[in-house]
Amino acid sequence: MAFSLLFFLNSCNLIGAQKAGELNNKGLQAMDNGELDLAIDYFSEALDQRIIDKSVKATCLRNLAIAWEEFGNADSSRYYSLAAAEMIGEDTYEYDVYMADVSMIDGDIPAAIRRLENAKVKGGENMEVCNLLGLIYLGEYGTDYIDYEQAAYYNRKAYEQGESRATSYLLALSEYYLDNNDVALEIFKEMQVKYPSFIDAQYFEGVIYLENGEFEKGVSVLEDLKTKDASYVEIVDQNIAEFDPENFQEDDLSLEMEVEE
């Protein structure tokens, strides 16, 4: 699952913009809670306001695009990303970010990277650019682009600029893939407190316990996860079997018998 970073809006005194900002921020909260339908409603309602400032409207359009992307509707996501880019105008930091979104939806990752590098020149290593580059280098858009060191670099910078469900999750994944299990574990545990509906964090907590040799603790966490969401049953059972000490003992016994023969 891709986790693109949503844009925040500061309060603004322009007509309609303040209300749009409030609705936008409610949409952000709904996204963090995993309430995609509600988030889409909030972002859509924000766009219904009389917004004079183009940057405010473009921000709402981009956030709506991200909500649709997480919902699994690539066509709608692409439509609103293009609308955001058209609204903000070319030769801007935001334009390159929005068009990078489009390139990623289209599967043209080299073009997305070029756009994001251009955005860095114009606006620096801001949270949005770091978030998208972090996604790419985690392998979200193809294994050819995996570079976990790069992913960790960008996801750390994104997290430092703003803690959210997206930045927390991507940083935790980066640390996990670099075998920094203790660091990743702490982030995943914190996420379960802040974002209880996002249960992938519990899955990774359990897996890390298994990998760290804390088998019983890992099993307890993962068995609890199975009761919350049946879709995890198969993968959890595979993980537990893989790290079950009894299986290792059986393998060792089989090896000894082969040697004696």
C-alpha positions in Angstrom: 0.0 0.0 0.0 1.3 3.4 -1.0 1.3 6.1 1.6 1.7 9.5 0.0 1.9 12.5 2.2 -1.0 14.8 2.4 -0.6 18.6 2.3 -1.6 20.7 5.4 -3.3 24.0 5.1 -2.7 26.9 7.4 -5.6 29.1 8.4 -6.3 31.9 5.9 -8.5 34.9 6.0 -9.4 34.8 2.4 -13.1 34.1 1.7 -13.8 30.4 1.8 -10.2 29.4 2.4 -10.6 29.2 6.2 -13.5 26.8 5.9 -11.7 24.9 3.2 -8.7 24.6 5.5 -10.8 23.3 8.4 -12.4 20.7 6.1 -9.1 19.7 4.6 -7.6 19.1 8.1 -10.6 17.0 9.0 -9.9 15.0 5.9 -6.3 14.5 7.0 -7.5 13.3 10.4 -9.9 10.9 8.7 -7.1 9.5 6.5 -4.9 8.9 9.6 -7.8 7.0 11.1 -8.2 4.9 7.9 -11.6 6.4 7.2 -11.2 6.9 3.4 -14.8 7.5 2.5 -15.1 10.2 5.1 -11.8 11.7 4.0 -13.0 11.9 0.4 -16.2 13.6 1.6 -14.2 16.2 3.6 -11.8 17.0 0.7 -14.7 17.2 -1.8 -16.6 19.5 0.5 -13.5 21.7 0.9 -13.4 22.1 -2.8 -17.0 23.2 -2.8 -16.1 26.3 -0.8 -15.5 29.6 -2.5 -11.7 29.5 -2.7 -9.8 32.5 -4.2 -6.3 31.3 -3.4 -5.2 28.9 -6.1 -2.6 27.2 -3.8 -5.3 26.4 -1.3 -7.5 24.8 -4.0 -4.6 22.9 -5.5 -3.7 21.5 -2.0 -7.3 20.2 -1.6 -7.2 18.7 -5.1 -4.0 17.0 -4.4 -5.2 15.6 -1.1 -8.3 14.3 -2.7 -6.2 12.6 -5.3 -4.2 10.9 -2.6 -7.3 9.7 -0.9 -8.6 8.2 -4.1 -5.2 6.6 -4.6 -5.3 4.9 -1.2 -8.9 3.9 -2.0 -7.6 2.1 -5.1 -9.1 4.3 -7.7 -6.2 5.2 -9.9 -8.3 7.0 -12.5 -9.8 9.4 -10.0 -6.4 10.0 -8.4 -4.8 10.8 -11.7 -7.7 13.2 -12.6 -7.4 15.2 -9.4 -3.6 15.2 -9.5 -3.7 16.7 -13.0 -6.3 19.2 -11.8 -4.0 20.3 -9.0 -1.1 20.7 -11.3 -3.1 22.8 -13.7 -4.5 24.9 -10.9 -1.1 25.8 -9.5 0.7 26.4 -12.8 4.0 25.4 -14.2 7.5 26.2 -13.1 6.6 25.8 -9.4 7.7 23.4 -6.7 4.1 22.2 -6.3 3.6 21.6 -10.0 6.6 19.2 -10.1 5.3 17.3 -7.0 1.8 17.0 -8.5 3.1 15.8 -11.9 5.4 13.3 -10.1 2.2 11.9 -8.6 0.8 11.5 -12.1 4.0 9.8 -13.3 3.9 7.4 -10.4 0.3 6.5 -11.2 1.3 6.0 -14.8 4.2 3.8 -13.8 6.8 6.1 -15.3 9.1 6.1 -12.3 12.1 7.7 -14.0 9.9 10.7 -15.0 8.7 10.9 -11.4 12.2 10.9 -10.0 13.2 13.7 -12.5 10.2 15.7 -11.4 11.1 15.3 -7.7 14.7 16.2 -8.3 13.5 19.4 -10.0 11.2 20.1 -7.1 14.2 19.7 -4.7 16.0 22.4 -6.7 13.1 24.8 -6.4 11.9 24.0 -2.9 14.5 21.9 -1.2 14.1 18.5 0.5 10.6 19.3 1.8 8.4 16.7 3.3 6.4 16.0 0.2 9.4 15.3 -2.0 11.1 13.2 0.7 7.9 11.2 1.2 7.6 10.3 -2.5 11.3 9.5 -3.0 11.1 7.4 0.2 8.2 5.4 -1.3 10.1 4.9 -4.6 13.3 3.7 -2.9 11.4 1.3 -0.6 10.3 -0.5 -3.8 6.7 0.5 -3.7 6.8 1.2 -7.5 9.1 -1.7 -8.6 12.0 -3.6 -7.2 14.4 -2.0 -9.7 14.3 1.1 -7.6 14.9 -0.4 -4.2 17.6 1.4 -2.2 16.9 1.1 1.5 19.7 3.5 2.5 18.1 6.2 0.3 14.7 5.3 1.5 15.7 5.7 5.1 17.4 9.0 4.4 14.3 10.5 2.8 11.8 8.9 5.2 13.7 10.2 8.2 13.7 13.7 6.8 10.0 13.5 6.1 9.3 12.3 9.6 11.4 15.0 11.1 9.3 17.6 9.3 6.0 16.2 10.3 4.9 13.1 12.2 1.8 11.4 10.7 0.6 7.9 9.9 2.3 8.0 6.5 5.7 9.3 7.7 5.7 7.0 10.7 4.9 3.9 8.7 7.5 4.6 6.0 10.2 5.4 8.5 9.5 2.2 10.4 9.6 0.2 7.2 12.9 1.8 6.2 14.4 0.9 9.6 13.0 -2.6 9.4 14.5 -3.3 5.9 17.8 -2.0 7.1 17.6 -4.6 10.0 17.3 -1.9 12.6 14.6 -3.9 14.3 14.7 -2.3 17.7 14.2 1.2 16.1 11.4 -0.1 13.8 9.7 -1.9 16.7 9.4 1.3 18.8 7.8 3.2 15.9 5.4 0.4 15.1 4.4 0.2 18.8 3.9 4.0 19.0 1.7 3.8 15.8 -0.7 1.3 17.5 -1.3 3.9 20.2 -1.8 6.9 17.8 -3.4 5.0 14.9 -5.2 2.0 16.4 -7.1 1.3 13.2 -3.9 0.8 11.3 -3.2 -2.8 12.2 -0.3 -3.4 9.8 1.8 -1.9 12.6 0.7 -4.8 14.9 1.7 -7.3 12.2 5.2 -5.9 12.0 5.5 -5.8 15.8 4.8 -9.5 15.9 7.1 -10.4 13.1 10.0 -8.4 14.7 9.5 -10.3 18.0 9.8 -13.6 16.0 12.9 -12.4 14.2 14.4 -11.2 17.5 14.0 -14.7 19.0 11.1 -13.7 21.3 8.9 -16.4 19.9 6.1 -16.5 22.5 5.7 -12.8 22.5 5.5 -12.7 18.8 2.9 -15.4 18.7 0.8 -13.6 21.3 0.8 -10.4 19.2 0.1 -12.2 15.9 -2.6 -14.5 17.3 -4.4 -11.4 18.7 -4.1 -9.8 15.2 -5.8 -12.8 13.7 -8.8 -12.2 15.9 -9.1 -8.6 14.7 -8.7 -9.3 10.9 -9.1 -12.8 9.4 -7.2 -11.7 6.3 -4.0 -12.0 8.2 -4.6 -15.7 9.2 -2.6 -17.3 6.3 0.4 -15.0 6.5 0.6 -15.1 10.3 0.4 -18.9 10.3 3.3 -19.0 7.8 5.3 -16.6 9.9 4.8 -18.5 13.1 5.6 -21.8 11.4 8.8 -20.3 10.0 10.1 -19.3 13.4 8.7 -22.1 15.5 11.6 -23.6 17.5 10.1 -27.0 17.3 10.4 -27.0 13.5 14.1 -26.2 13.9 14.5 -29.1 16.3 12.8 -31.4 13.8 15.1 -30.2 11.0 18.2 -30.7 13.1 17.0 -34.3 14.0 16.4 -35.1 10.3 19.9 -33.8 9.5 21.5 -36.0 12.2 19.7 -39.0 10.8 20.9 -38.3 7.3 24.5 -38.0 8.6 24.3 -41.3 10.5 23.0 -43.1 7.4 
